[in-house]
Amino acid sequence: MPERSVSWLELIFILMLLLSSISRPLFAQDTHVERLQLAGIECLGAVPAIFDQFRLEPSERAPYLRAALVNYWTEREKIIYLKDSTAVESNLPTMQYNVDRIGIDLGKSRSGRVRRTAFLGVQYMLTGPDSQVLADSRCDTSVSDTLTVEAARLFQDSRFLETDVQPSQKNWFKRYLQPAVVIGAAAVGTFLLFNLRSTQSGGG
């Protein structure tokens, strides 16, 4: 049976599959904002679980956390009112939180990858319909993963300082040339010192 040659269309299809498999890990990873939103849901998502509707008094810091939480609760068929809404009843339960620690830390790059740590610290309080305190606590969480230097830069968001971070990596001079210069200078200094002593001893 004669061998069948591969057509151009088949080659293009194979190439597209290869490209998609290479790019998928980048787009499968969370951006810095999305990583912090997941941390916010982890800390606060289950706090008002006993209520079907409540008033939300979010922190002014990191507004993207509020958006993620509202979406999370809405998907679970909860009704959320903001504190400045005119439709809010006075006897609704109230969920309030304050973000006092949030950010993205990028470790030193190694082999083109960096270690990303997303951290969040939030104080929260849940009060019932009669203003009784049901929960008054805080949550501190952090989660780490690794990603490419390219992805770390791509995932920056200049609107939020806590996500507008750069990978800490040494430049070429500091990594290779500077140590070589120091070692070379030390070697030359040692050579000159011993050579001078030898000359003085021979002359004496």
Residue, then its C-alpha position, 0 to 999 in steps of 0.5 A: m500500500p503506497e504511503r499517503s502524503v500529509s496535506w497542507l491543511e493537515l499540517i496547518f491543523i497540527l500546527m494550530l494544535l501545537l500552538s494552542s497547547i503551548s499558549r494554554p498554560l498562560f491563559a489558564q492561569d489567573t491574573h493578579v486581580e483574579r488571584l486576589q478575588l479568589a482569596g477574597i471569596e475564600c475569606l468572606g464567601a461563606v460568612p453570610a451563608i445563613f441569609d438569603q438577602f443582606r446589606l453589604e458595606p464593603s471596604e473602599r480598598a480593592p473594589y474588585l473584591r466587592a465585584a467578585l463577592v457580589n457575583y459569587w453570592t448572586e450565583r447562589e441566589k442571594i439578594i445583596y443591597l449596597k449601603d447607599s441603596t434607597a431600597v434597603e430596609s433598616n432591619l436587614p442583616t449587614m455584612q461589612y468588611n475592611v481590607d487592611r492587607i493585600g498584595i502580590d509578591l513576586g519572588k526572584s526569577r529562576s529559569g524564566r519563572v517566578r514564584r507568585t504569592a497573593f496575600l490578603g488580610v481582612q476584618y469582617m463583621l456580620t450583624g443580624p436583622d436586630s443588629q445583634v453581632l453574629a460574627d466579628s473576626r478576621c481572615d488572613t490568607s495567602v496562596s502561592d504558585t509559579l508562572t513565567v516572567e512574561a505572564a507576571r508582567l502581563f498580569q499587572d494592572s496599573r489601576f491597582l498598585e497592589t498588582d502593579v509589581q515587577p519580578s525581582q530579578k538581577n540584571w546581566f551585569k549584577r548576575y555575571l559581570q559584577p562578580a567576575v570583576v570583583i573576583g578579578a580585582a581581588a586576584v590582581g590585588t593578591f598578585l601585586l601584593f605578593n609580587l611587591r613583597s618578592t621584589q622587596s625581599g630580592g632587593g634586600 
